[in-house]
Amino acid sequence: MSIENLFDWLAGEVKWALFIALLVLLIVAAFKRAWIAMVGVVIGLAFIGMFIVKPDLIITLAEWLTGLLNFGGK
């Protein structure tokens, strides 16, 4: 078993652990009617969904933002 296989396995397990933890926090915040905390948890779930599940999205977002702000001088 190489270190790359170990890293891939660990990344997958961490992803699921974060999903489960944030879903539990979402349920707790909804039960307590802590609306601001619920918004924070939803933003955290969106972050995991966008950047951890599909990491290539970070590069796409950076290229789009660079083109929008015209950082390259083009």
DSSP file (Angstrom, degrees, kcal/mol; ACC not computed):
  #  RESIDUE AA STRUCTURE BP1 BP2  ACC     N-H-->O    O-->H-N    N-H-->O    O-->H-N    TCO  KAPPA ALPHA  PHI   PSI    X-CA   Y-CA   Z-CA
    1    1 A M              0   0    0      0, 0.0     2,-0.1     0, 0.0     0, 0.0   0.000 360.0 360.0 360.0 118.7    0.0    0.0    0.0
    2    2 A S     >  -     0   0    0      1,-0.1     4,-1.6     4,-0.0     5,-0.1  -0.313 360.0-109.2 -83.2 169.7    1.6    3.2   -1.1
    3    3 A I  H  > S+     0   0    0      1,-0.2     4,-2.4     2,-0.2     5,-0.1   0.796 117.2  59.4 -68.6 -28.8    1.3    6.6    0.6
    4    4 A E  H  > S+     0   0    0      2,-0.2     4,-2.5     1,-0.2    -1,-0.2   0.908 104.9  48.6 -67.5 -41.3   -0.9    7.9   -2.2
    5    5 A N  H  > S+     0   0    0      2,-0.2     4,-2.3     1,-0.2    -2,-0.2   0.898 111.6  50.2 -63.6 -40.2   -3.5    5.2   -1.6
    6    6 A L  H  X S+     0   0    0     -4,-1.6     4,-2.6     2,-0.2    -2,-0.2   0.913 110.7  49.4 -63.5 -43.0   -3.4    6.0    2.1
    7    7 A F  H  X S+     0   0    0     -4,-2.4     4,-2.6     2,-0.2    -2,-0.2   0.914 110.9  49.4 -63.3 -43.6   -3.8    9.7    1.4
    8    8 A D  H  X S+     0   0    0     -4,-2.5     4,-1.9     2,-0.2    -1,-0.2   0.910 112.8  47.5 -62.3 -42.4   -6.8    9.0   -0.9
    9    9 A W  H  X S+     0   0    0     -4,-2.3     4,-2.1     2,-0.2    -2,-0.2   0.924 113.2  47.8 -64.3 -44.3   -8.4    6.8    1.6
   10   10 A L  H  X S+     0   0    0     -4,-2.6     4,-2.5     1,-0.2     5,-0.2   0.885 109.6  53.1 -65.6 -39.2   -7.9    9.3    4.4
   11   11 A A  H  X S+     0   0    0     -4,-2.6     4,-2.0     1,-0.2    -1,-0.2   0.895 110.0  48.5 -63.1 -39.9   -9.2   12.2    2.3
   12   12 A G  H  X S+     0   0    0     -4,-1.9     4,-1.9     2,-0.2    -2,-0.2   0.904 112.2  48.0 -66.1 -41.3  -12.4   10.2    1.6
   13   13 A E  H  X S+     0   0    0     -4,-2.1     4,-2.3     1,-0.2    -2,-0.2   0.899 111.1  50.3 -67.2 -40.5  -12.9    9.4    5.3
   14   14 A V  H  X S+     0   0    0     -4,-2.5     4,-2.6     2,-0.2     5,-0.2   0.893 107.5  55.1 -64.8 -38.9  -12.4   13.0    6.4
   15   15 A K  H  X S+     0   0    0     -4,-2.0     4,-2.2     1,-0.2    -1,-0.2   0.940 110.8  44.1 -58.7 -47.9  -14.9   14.2    3.8
   16   16 A W  H  X S+     0   0    0     -4,-1.9     4,-2.5     1,-0.2    -1,-0.2   0.880 111.6  53.6 -67.3 -37.2  -17.6   11.8    5.2
   17   17 A A  H  X S+     0   0    0     -4,-2.3     4,-2.5     2,-0.2    -1,-0.2   0.908 110.1  47.7 -63.4 -41.1  -16.7   12.8    8.8
   18   18 A L  H  X S+     0   0    0     -4,-2.6     4,-2.6     2,-0.2     5,-0.2   0.903 111.0  51.3 -66.5 -40.9  -17.1   16.5    8.0
   19   19 A F  H  X S+     0   0    0     -4,-2.2     4,-2.2    -5,-0.2    -2,-0.2   0.943 112.9  45.0 -58.8 -48.1  -20.4   15.8    6.2
   20   20 A I  H  X S+     0   0    0     -4,-2.5     4,-2.2     2,-0.2    -2,-0.2   0.913 113.2  50.0 -64.9 -43.3  -21.8   13.9    9.2
   21   21 A A  H  X S+     0   0    0     -4,-2.5     4,-2.3     1,-0.2    -1,-0.2   0.915 112.8  46.5 -63.0 -42.9  -20.5   16.4   11.7
   22   22 A L  H  X S+     0   0    0     -4,-2.6     4,-2.2     2,-0.2    -1,-0.2   0.862 110.8  52.2 -70.1 -34.0  -22.1   19.3    9.8
   23   23 A L  H  X S+     0   0    0     -4,-2.2     4,-2.1    -5,-0.2    -1,-0.2   0.898 110.3  48.7 -66.6 -38.8  -25.4   17.5    9.4
   24   24 A V  H  X S+     0   0    0     -4,-2.2     4,-2.5     2,-0.2    -2,-0.2   0.920 111.9  49.3 -64.7 -43.1  -25.5   16.8   13.1
   25   25 A L  H  X S+     0   0    0     -4,-2.3     4,-2.7     1,-0.2    -2,-0.2   0.879 109.0  53.2 -62.7 -37.2  -24.7   20.5   13.8
   26   26 A L  H  X S+     0   0    0     -4,-2.2     4,-2.2     2,-0.2    -1,-0.2   0.913 110.2  46.8 -63.8 -42.7  -27.5   21.5   11.4
   27   27 A I  H  X S+     0   0    0     -4,-2.1     4,-2.3     2,-0.2    -2,-0.2   0.913 113.7  48.1 -65.8 -42.4  -30.0   19.3   13.2
   28   28 A V  H  X S+     0   0    0     -4,-2.5     4,-2.2     2,-0.2    -2,-0.2   0.919 112.6  48.2 -64.1 -43.4  -28.9   20.7   16.6
   29   29 A A  H  X>S+     0   0    0     -4,-2.7     5,-2.6     1,-0.2     4,-0.6   0.882 112.4  48.9 -65.8 -37.5  -29.1   24.3   15.4
   30   30 A A  H  <5S+     0   0    0     -4,-2.2     3,-0.5     3,-0.2    -1,-0.2   0.896 110.7  50.7 -68.1 -38.9  -32.5   23.7   13.9
   31   31 A F  H  <5S+     0   0    0     -4,-2.3    -2,-0.2     1,-0.2    -1,-0.2   0.887 115.4  41.7 -65.1 -39.0  -33.8   22.1   17.1
   32   32 A K  H  <5S-     0   0    0     -4,-2.2    -1,-0.2    -5,-0.2    -2,-0.2   0.510 109.2-125.7 -84.6  -4.2  -32.5   25.1   19.1
   33   33 A R  T  <5 +     0   0    0     -4,-0.6     2,-1.3    -3,-0.5    -3,-0.2   0.876  52.3 158.4  58.0  41.4  -33.8   27.5   16.5
   34   34 A A     >< +     0   0    0     -5,-2.6     4,-2.1     1,-0.2    -1,-0.2  -0.741  13.7 177.8 -93.4  86.6  -30.3   29.1   16.3
   35   35 A W  H  > S+     0   0    0     -2,-1.3     4,-2.1     1,-0.2    -1,-0.2   0.856  74.5  51.5 -66.2 -38.7  -30.8   30.6   12.8
   36   36 A I  H  > S+     0   0    0      1,-0.2     4,-1.9     2,-0.2    -1,-0.2   0.906 111.3  48.5 -66.6 -40.4  -27.4   32.3   12.6
   37   37 A A  H  > S+     0   0    0      1,-0.2     4,-2.3     2,-0.2    -2,-0.2   0.884 108.8  54.5 -65.3 -37.6  -25.7   29.1   13.4
   38   38 A M  H  X S+     0   0    0     -4,-2.1     4,-2.5     2,-0.2    -2,-0.2   0.902 106.5  51.0 -63.1 -40.1  -27.8   27.3   10.9
   39   39 A V  H  X S+     0   0    0     -4,-2.1     4,-2.3     1,-0.2    -1,-0.2   0.917 110.3  50.0 -62.9 -42.4  -26.7   29.7    8.2
   40   40 A G  H  X S+     0   0    0     -4,-1.9     4,-2.1     1,-0.2    -2,-0.2   0.889 111.1  48.5 -62.1 -40.0  -23.1   29.1    9.1
   41   41 A V  H  X S+     0   0    0     -4,-2.3     4,-2.5     2,-0.2    -2,-0.2   0.897 110.1  51.2 -68.5 -39.9  -23.5   25.4    9.0
   42   42 A V  H  X S+     0   0    0     -4,-2.5     4,-2.3     2,-0.2    -2,-0.2   0.902 110.0  50.0 -63.7 -40.1  -25.2   25.6    5.6
   43   43 A I  H  X S+     0   0    0     -4,-2.3     4,-2.4     2,-0.2    -1,-0.2   0.899 110.2  51.2 -63.8 -39.7  -22.3   27.7    4.3
   44   44 A G  H  X S+     0   0    0     -4,-2.1     4,-2.3     2,-0.2    -2,-0.2   0.900 109.6  49.2 -62.6 -41.6  -19.9   25.1    5.7
   45   45 A L  H  X S+     0   0    0     -4,-2.5     4,-2.7     2,-0.2    -2,-0.2   0.893 110.9  50.4 -64.1 -39.9  -21.8   22.3    3.9
   46   46 A A  H  X S+     0   0    0     -4,-2.3     4,-2.4     2,-0.2     5,-0.2   0.906 109.3  51.7 -64.5 -40.5  -21.7   24.4    0.7
   47   47 A F  H  X>S+     0   0    0     -4,-2.4     4,-2.7     2,-0.2     5,-0.7   0.925 112.3  45.3 -61.3 -45.3  -17.9   24.8    1.1
   48   48 A I  I  X>S+     0   0    0     -4,-2.3     5,-1.9     1,-0.2     4,-1.1   0.924 113.1  51.1 -63.8 -43.5  -17.4   21.1    1.6
   49   49 A G  I  <5S+     0   0    0     -4,-2.7     5,-0.3    -5,-0.2    -2,-0.2   0.876 118.9  35.6 -62.2 -37.9  -19.7   20.4   -1.4
   50   50 A M  I  <5S+     0   0    0     -4,-2.4     4,-0.3    -5,-0.2     7,-0.3   0.920 130.1  22.6 -83.8 -45.6  -17.8   22.7   -3.7
   51   51 A F  I  <5S+     0   0    0     -4,-2.7    -3,-0.2    -5,-0.2     7,-0.2   0.774 124.5  40.5-102.8 -29.0  -14.2   22.5   -2.7
   52   52 A I  I  <<S+     0   0    0     -4,-1.1    -3,-0.2    -5,-0.7    -4,-0.1   0.882 119.5  42.1 -89.1 -41.1  -13.6   19.2   -1.0
   53   53 A V  S   <S+     0   0    0     -5,-1.9    -3,-0.1     1,-0.3    -2,-0.1   0.898 132.9  22.7 -71.8 -39.2  -15.8   16.9   -3.1
   54   54 A K    >   +     0   0    0     -4,-0.3     3,-1.7    -6,-0.3    -1,-0.3  -0.745  69.1 175.5-127.9  83.9  -14.6   18.6   -6.4
   55   55 A P  T >> S+     0   0    0      0, 0.0     3,-1.4     0, 0.0     4,-0.5   0.708  72.8  71.8 -66.8 -20.4  -11.2   20.3   -5.8
   56   56 A D  H 3> S+     0   0    0      1,-0.3     4,-1.7     2,-0.2     3,-0.3   0.692  81.7  75.6 -67.1 -15.9  -10.8   21.3   -9.4
   57   57 A L  H <> S+     0   0    0     -3,-1.7     4,-2.6    -7,-0.3    -1,-0.3   0.789  84.3  63.4 -65.5 -27.2  -13.5   23.8   -8.8
   58   58 A I  H <> S+     0   0    0     -3,-1.4     4,-2.3    -4,-0.2    -1,-0.2   0.916 104.4  46.1 -63.3 -43.0  -11.0   26.0   -6.9
   59   59 A I  H  X S+     0   0    0     -4,-0.5     4,-2.5    -3,-0.3     5,-0.2   0.919 113.1  49.3 -66.3 -43.5   -8.9   26.5  -10.1
   60   60 A T  H  X S+     0   0    0     -4,-1.7     4,-2.2     1,-0.2    -2,-0.2   0.917 112.3  48.1 -61.5 -43.9  -12.0   27.2  -12.2
   61   61 A L  H  X S+     0   0    0     -4,-2.6     4,-2.5     2,-0.2    -1,-0.2   0.897 111.4  50.3 -64.5 -40.9  -13.2   29.8   -9.7
   62   62 A A  H  X S+     0   0    0     -4,-2.3     4,-2.4     2,-0.2    -2,-0.2   0.905 111.0  48.5 -65.1 -41.8   -9.8   31.4   -9.5
   63   63 A E  H  X S+     0   0    0     -4,-2.5     4,-2.1     2,-0.2    -2,-0.2   0.903 112.5  48.7 -65.0 -40.2   -9.5   31.7  -13.3
   64   64 A W  H  X S+     0   0    0     -4,-2.2     4,-2.1    -5,-0.2    -2,-0.2   0.923 112.9  47.2 -64.1 -44.5  -13.1   33.2  -13.5
   65   65 A L  H  X S+     0   0    0     -4,-2.5     4,-2.4     2,-0.2    -2,-0.2   0.876 110.6  52.4 -66.9 -37.6  -12.3   35.7  -10.8
   66   66 A T  H  X>S+     0   0    0     -4,-2.4     5,-1.6     1,-0.2     4,-0.9   0.917 111.7  46.2 -63.2 -43.6   -9.0   36.7  -12.4
   67   67 A G  H  <5S+     0   0    0     -4,-2.1    -2,-0.2     1,-0.2    -1,-0.2   0.865 112.7  50.9 -65.9 -35.7  -10.8   37.3  -15.7
   68   68 A L  H  <5S+     0   0    0     -4,-2.1    -2,-0.2     1,-0.2    -1,-0.2   0.897 116.6  38.8 -68.8 -40.3  -13.5   39.2  -14.0
   69   69 A L  H  <5S-     0   0    0     -4,-2.4    -1,-0.2    -5,-0.1    -2,-0.2   0.492 104.0-130.1 -90.2  -4.3  -11.1   41.5  -12.1
   70   70 A N  T ><5 +     0   0    0     -4,-0.9     3,-0.6    -5,-0.2    -3,-0.2   0.911  49.5 155.9  57.4  48.7   -8.7   41.8  -15.0
   71   71 A F  T 3 < +     0   0    0     -5,-1.6    -4,-0.1     1,-0.2    -1,-0.1   0.757  64.7  61.8 -74.6 -25.0   -5.6   41.0  -13.0
   72   72 A G  T 3  S-     0   0    0     -6,-0.4    -1,-0.2     1,-0.1    -5,-0.1   0.577 106.9-121.2 -80.2  -8.4   -3.6   39.7  -16.0
   73   73 A G    <         0   0    0     -3,-0.6    -2,-0.1     1,-0.1    -1,-0.1   0.674 360.0 360.0  77.0  17.1   -3.7   43.1  -17.7
   74   74 A K              0   0    0     -7,-0.0    -3,-0.1     0, 0.0    -1,-0.1   0.452 360.0 360.0 -84.6 360.0   -5.5   41.6  -20.7
